[in-house]
Amino acid sequence: MNNYQKINPKTPQNITQRKAYLIGGGIASLSAAAYLIKDAHMPGENIHILEQLDVSGGSMDGAGSAEAGYTARGGREIEAHF
């Protein structure tokens, strides 16, 4: 067990009545939601991720298959020198 797994933060007062609204469905919001659940003990149903697009994931919204190939909106990471 690593050090992070040994940490058990105190539950904030009234955490079950609090709500979180995260703007954008990218990696930052998804990570924030995970930490709110794990560290702040916030119920998952109290976390709302607001995303403008039909797909969450931000620039990590790649799609496709091994047979047909993949596409990603964050195409800057798929240049030849990478």
C-alpha positions in Angstrom: 0.0 0.0 0.0 1.4 3.4 -1.0 1.3 6.5 1.2 -1.7 8.0 -0.6 -3.8 5.0 0.1 -3.0 5.3 3.8 -4.5 8.8 4.0 -8.1 9.1 5.1 -9.1 12.8 5.2 -11.7 13.9 7.6 -15.2 14.2 6.2 -16.1 17.9 5.8 -19.3 19.0 7.6 -22.5 18.8 5.6 -20.7 17.1 2.7 -23.9 15.2 1.8 -25.8 18.5 1.4 -23.1 20.2 -0.7 -23.0 20.1 -4.5 -20.2 20.5 -7.0 -20.6 21.9 -10.5 -17.6 21.2 -12.8 -17.3 23.1 -16.1 -16.2 20.9 -19.0 -15.9 17.1 -19.3 -12.1 17.0 -19.7 -9.5 15.2 -17.6 -9.4 18.0 -15.1 -13.1 17.8 -14.2 -13.1 14.0 -14.3 -10.1 14.0 -11.9 -11.7 16.6 -9.6 -14.8 14.5 -9.4 -12.8 11.4 -8.5 -10.9 13.3 -5.7 -14.2 14.8 -4.4 -15.5 11.3 -4.0 -12.4 9.8 -2.6 -10.9 12.5 -0.4 -13.9 14.8 0.4 -16.3 11.8 0.7 -18.8 13.7 -1.4 -21.6 11.5 -2.8 -21.2 11.0 -6.6 -24.8 12.1 -7.2 -23.9 15.5 -5.9 -21.3 16.1 -8.5 -22.4 17.6 -11.8 -20.2 17.8 -14.9 -21.4 20.4 -17.4 -20.2 19.6 -21.0 -21.1 21.5 -24.1 -20.3 18.7 -26.5 -22.0 15.4 -26.9 -18.9 13.5 -25.9 -17.0 14.0 -22.6 -13.2 13.7 -22.4 -12.1 17.1 -23.6 -9.2 16.8 -26.0 -8.9 13.2 -25.0 -12.1 12.3 -26.9 -10.4 9.9 -29.3 -12.6 7.5 -31.2 -12.2 4.7 -33.7 -10.9 1.1 -33.9 -7.7 -0.7 -34.6 -9.1 -1.8 -38.0 -10.3 1.6 -39.2 -7.9 3.8 -37.4 -8.3 6.4 -34.7 -9.1 10.1 -34.7 -8.8 12.7 -31.9 -9.8 16.3 -31.7 -6.5 17.0 -29.9 -4.6 16.2 -33.2 -1.6 18.2 -32.1 -0.5 15.2 -30.1 -0.5 12.9 -33.1 2.1 14.6 -35.2 4.9 12.6 -36.8 7.5 13.6 -34.3 5.5 12.2 -31.4 
